[in-house]
Amino acid sequence: MRIINFGSLNLDYTYTVDHIVEPGETLDTAERKIFCGGKGLNQSIALARAGLEVHHAGMIGEDGEMLVDLCRKENIHTHYIWKVPGPSGHTIIQVDESGQNCILLYGGANRKFTKNYIDEVLADFSEEDIVLVQNEINLVDYVIEAASRKKMRIILNPSPYNEQLKFCDLGKVNLFLVNEIEGAQMTGKEELGEILDTLSELYPKAGIVMTLGGDGCVYQDASRRFFQDSFHVPVTDTTGAGDTFTGYFIAGLVSGMDVRECLIVASRAAAIAVTRPGAAASIPTKQEVREIDLDFERPQKHETEE
């Protein structure tokens, strides 16, 4: 089984600020750092550091060699990363004193996928393999359609949630990984129970993983729902924590781990990530995640069977 991740490759320009800038405000910044990021890259790195073989499909611009170099350093297969004219995707990130962030995203090369490119990549994969995709690239609808034709297992992180997703046949997705805000956007509901119930009604054949920030996470499918509390750690920067969770959760599933244990392992990994600055740079190794019980209190879980 192989994983092909159709995902973004971004340069993250991260600014440290006292508070998130207000409309009309000019704000001094303490420092600026440039990181490699993008939801796609972050999730590929998390998968690789969790011990899986991962192939990344993505586009870089003329300024994107450092992104490919990082992939190679992380033992991510780069054969399907193509260079196109123009700039790579990038973000402008503000991180305040509490570690919270706000992000401006420019698609750049990430918006230059073509159907021919997607077909060429998927020609090398089979129904035994997994497709992972996020919504920072274009043609997400075609990735889902083409992967479904090949009977591949499809995992979607619908972030950022926007109009593009309305063109996608989400009934073909096998597993969703969302946060509570995205869950609300997908369902039009605000209360957690209603969000989960509506997702179950809309996508009865899919598994749903929802992260709840400091309140933990939840998994549900057609017959069960598991809640997992979060680890409480000092927060430096939440950028990339959700991507870290996603990579480690998927890695757990692929390795045959029980869903309950996948939630715990992914929560451990995300807990480490929020204590570090940056996105890709904050993702822990498998060994670090294994050893987290030495430093952090194991959270309690509760569950319901339906």
N, C-alpha and C positions, 0 to 999 in steps of 0.2 A: 504494500500500500504506500502510495506517494501523495504528497500534498503539493498542489500548485496554487499559489496565492496570487491572484490578480489584485495588485494593490499599489497604492501611492508611494512615491519616493520624494520626500520633501527636505528642503533645507529650512531648519527652524531658527529664526532670529529671536532670541529670548531676552527680554528686558526685565530686570529686577526693579520693582517699584514699591513705594509705600502703600499705595492703594490702586485699584483699577481706575484708570482715567475716566472722568466724567465728561458728558457732552460739553464741548466748548472749552474744556480745560487743557492747558499745556502743563506737562508734568516732567520734571527732571527724573532721569533713571540712574540708578546706582551703577549698573554695568550692563553690557550686552555680550552674550555668548552665542556662538553659532553651533548648532547641533544637527546631526543627521536625524531625520524623523519621517513623519507620514504614518498614518495608521497602518498602511500596508507593510512598510519596512519594519515598524515596531513589532507587529505581530509575527512577521517572518523571523525576526531576531528572537522573540520570545519562544517560538516553536523550536528554533535551532538550539537555543540555550537549554531548553527543556529536554533536548536529546533526540529530536526528530530530524529526518532528512526532508528539507523543504526546498522547493523550486519557486523562485519569484518571477512573476511576469509583470513588467512595468516599463514605463518610459522615463528617460531622463533628458534634460536639455544639455546645452553646450557647457553648462557649469556644474554638471552632475557627477563627475568622475569620483568624487569623494564618497558618493552614495554607493557606487559599484564597489569601490575599494573596501568599504565597510562590510558589504554583503560577503565579499570573498573572505575577509578576515573572520567573519562569523560562520564560515562554512555553509553559506547559502548558495545554491546553484544560481548562476547569473546568466546562463545561456539565453534566457528569454527576456532579458533587460535590453531594450533597444534605445539608441540615442536619436533624438529628433531635433530639428532646428528650433532655436528659441530658448527661453529659460526653463529650468526645472520648476516643479511646484515648490512653493515656499509658504511659510507662515510667519506672522508677527505675533509673538506671544508675550503677554504681560503676566508676571508672577508676583503676587503681593506678599506682604510679610507673613501671612497665615499659610502661604503655600497654594492658595487658590489662583486660578488662571483664567484669562480670556484670550481667545485666539481669532485672528483674521487669517483666512485661508485663500491663497491664490493657486488655481489649478495648474497653470503652466503645462508642462509636458504630460502631466497626469490626465489631461483632457484630450489626448491625441490618439487614444486607442482606435483601431479600426476593426471591422468585422473580419477582414482577411487575416489580420494579426491574431485575433482570438482563435479563429479556426486553425491557424497554423500551430499555435501553441497546443491546443487541445488535441490535435492529431497525434501527439506523442503520449497521450494518457488514455486510460481505459476506465470501465465501470468499477474497477477495483480501487480507484484513486479518489481523492477528495479535492474539491474546489472550495477555496476560501475567497471571499470577496467583500470589500467594504465600499462605501459610497463616495470616496474621494476621487474616483476615476469616472470616465464616461462609459457608456454602453454596458452598464451593469445589467440591464434587461437582457442584452444579447449574451452576456457571459452565462447568466442563469439558463436561458433558453438552450444555448449550445451545449452546456454541461448536462442539462436534463436529457437532451437527445442521446447523449452517450451513456446515460444511466449512472452518472457519477453522483456521489453524495455531495450536496451543496450546503455550505455553511455561510450565512450572511450576517455581517455586522452593519446594519443600516444607518451608518453614521458618516457624515451629518445627514439628518433626515431632511429631504427636500422633495420637490415636485418630480424629480427623475424617478423616484421609487414608485410613483403611481403608474408608470409604464411597465413595471416589472410584474411577472406572474409569480407572486410570492408563495402561491400554493405549491410550487415546485421546490421550495427551500426545505431542507431536512432539519436544520438547526439554526435558530436565531440567537444572536448574542447582542443584547441591548441594555441600555441603562433606563432608569425610570422615566426620564424625560422623553426618550425615544419611544418607549412603550406608550406613553400618553399621546404622543403625536401619531402613532400608528393606529390608536384605538379611539381617540377623542374622549377618553376617560381620564379622571384625575386621581381617584382613589385606587390604591395598589390592588386590592382584591378585584375591583372592577376591571382594571387593566389586564390582570392575569386571566380572568374569566373570559374577557372579550378576545384576547389573543388565542385562547384555547378554542373558542368558537370559530374564529376566522381561519385558523391554521391547525385543525385537529390532528393532523398527521405529523406535525413538527414538534421537536423539543424546543423549549424556550429557556434561555438563561438570562436573568435580569440582575444587573448589579445595582445596588441601592446606596452607594457611597459608604458613609460611616455606619449605616444600618445593616450592612452585609450584602447578601445576594440570595437569589431563589432560582430553583430549577423546576420546570414542570413539563410533563408530556400528557398524553391522553389519560393516564391512569394514576399519576402521582404528582406530588408537589413537595419539594424539600426546601427549607429555609436554612441559611447558614449565617451566623453572626460574623461581624468583621473583627479583625485584630486591631487593637487600639495602640497606635504608635505615633510618635511625634512626626508631624507632617512638614516636609520641606517643599515639595512640589508635586502636585497631583498629575502633571502632564505625563501621559503614557501609562498610567496605572491601569486603565481599562484595557488597553492593548496587551499589557503584561498578563492580566487576568485571562483574556481571550486565548492567548497563545498557550498558557499553561493548562487551561481547561481542556482545550482541544488535544493537547499532548497526552493528558490523562486518559481521555476517551480512547485515543488511538492505541495506547498501551494496554487497554483492557481494564482500566481502573473503574471501580464503581462510581456512579455519579456523585454520591455523597462525598467520597474521598476526593474526587475531582474538584468539588467546590472548596474543600479545605486547602488543597494544594494551591489552587489558583488564588485563593485569598491570602495565603502566605506570601506568594510571589508579589501580589499587588501591594501588600503591606511593606515589603522591602522597598519596592519602587518609589512609594510616596516619601520615603525618608531621604531620597537622593534627588539632585537637580537633573533636569533634562528629561528627554523621552527615551530614545534608544539607550543612552548612557545609564539610565536608571534600572534597566531590566536585569534581574539577578540571574545567576547561574543555577543549574539544577542542584549543585552541591549546597549553595547558599540557602535555597528553598528547603532542602532536606534538613538543614541544621537550624531552622528558624525556631523550633520548639525550645532550643537552648536559651533563646533571648526573649521570646514573646509567649505570653500566656495563650494556651490553646483555647479558642472560642467554643462556645456551646452551640449545638444545633438543635433544631426542632423540625418536625416533619409531619405531613399528613398524607394519607393514602386515600385516593378517590376511587 
